[in-house]
Amino acid sequence: MEWLDQLPLGTLAIGCLLLGFAPFFPEPHIWEKLKMLRAGTLTRAIDIFDLLFHAAPFLLLLLKLVRMGMQG
């Protein structure tokens, strides 16, 4: 997990804002895919990949914050 320690926190935050919430209009993909997941309509492979793609920056940021909390 050394590679995660080397990632700057600001870069991950920008990644969350840009990739995590893209496209901004009419609604972010991650929000659309989370609504589909809740409704049980997230079944196509492309939609699952899209959810994982847009959620990746948030997951990395969460992992980094947890790791920082355990070290500090």
C-alpha positions, 0 to 999 in steps of 0.5 A: 500500500506504499503507492497509496501513501505516495498519492497526494491528498489534493490529487485524490480530492480533485479526482473525486470532484472531476471524475467522481462527479462527471458529467455534471449535467444533467446529473452525475453518473455516480448518482445515476448509477447509485439510484439504479443500484438501489432500484435493482436495475443496475444489471448491464456490465457497462453500467456496473463498470461505469459505477466502479469507474466513477466510484474509484476516486472516492474509494481511494480517498477513503482508503487513504484517509483510513490509512492516514488515521491508522498511522497518525 
